[in-house]
Amino acid sequence: MKYQCVKDLNLSAFSLGTVQLGMNYGINNNSGKPSRESAFAILDKAMDTGVNSLDTANDYGDAEVIIGEWLKTRKDKSTPLITTKISHLDHRSLASLRRSVREQVDGCKQRLGLKQLPVLMLHDFADYDCDRENMRLVFNELKESGDIRFSAISAYSRHDYSVLAESGVDAVQIPLNIFDWAQIDNGGIQKLSDKGIMIFVRSAFLQGLIFKQPEDLESQMAFCKPALTRFHAFCDEFRLSPAVLAMSFLMSLKGITCLVLGCEKEEQVVINADLINQTIQLNTDQMNSIHEAFCLVDPKVLNPGTWFNAAK
């Protein structure tokens, strides 16, 4: 397993996303929510392959409960870096914000069986953006009380990363992939990196688009064909599989800490860990070629929500 040294941590480049362990999730999920035993096996396999970071949330069904029960079974008492998320906060006053955050933090700690949450993340950027000063205050109070170790915010590409960079949080989670250059070109990723913020990346495979062959695209997604054709040409040129090229691109960007990857089965954990180990550092010429090809990609390619409506 490859690791990144950040904030006195030695974090695996692969962070296991656990939404699939707590609920039926994902357009490519054909097996549904795994049993308790299967979920434990997935978590065990992740640790066996060197993964030491888990991503969850208090609204991922019973994922936190499953993780908490699994932690009790581990002979190795070390705890992976668990990121959990909260949302729907009460911003009517500082007191109401404190209360709503405290209730959710206490619930997360109880379900996970932890005295301290390694990383507490706001699931919605708006919960920070609408009440920045008070949210920073509450985060700092939770650190001082020992309830959390690190603070974090989840955001989308459309959000202002300058706001994230100045928020004082320790980590962010953002969507990013080889076709999406907006926050790279406008300096957003660089601002986060310059502040020493851990950057967890989701949607590395753009909901599986990179695995499709251009000629197999549904008619409604014909607008994706030019970008996908060029992507597969890069795979051939660099002699990398689609997954390894997608991951290598992200891990070649300065400041990226790890990739959040969900798994429905044990074998997917092994496959993703192996793919991470196959990643390479793309050189300047390769990155420049990728930039030239995708810096002006059709915006519809980047928004899966529009894929089947774009042609209407």
Secondary structure, DSSP 8 states (H G I E B T S, - for coil): --EEEETTEEEESEEEE-HHHHS---TT--S-S--HHHHHHHHHHHHHTT--EEE--TTSTTHHHHHHHHHHH-SS----EEEEEE-----SSHHHHHHHHHHHHHHHHHHHT-SSEEEEEES-HHHHHTSHHHHHHHHHHHHHTTSEEEEEEE--TTS-HHHHHTS--SEEEEE--TT--HHHHTSHHHHHHHTT-EEEEE-TTTTTGGGS-GGGS-GGGGGGHHHHHHHHHHHHHHT--HHHHHHHHHHTSTTEEEEEEE-SSHHHHHHHHHHHHH-----HHHHHHHHHHHTT--GGGG-GGGTTTTT-
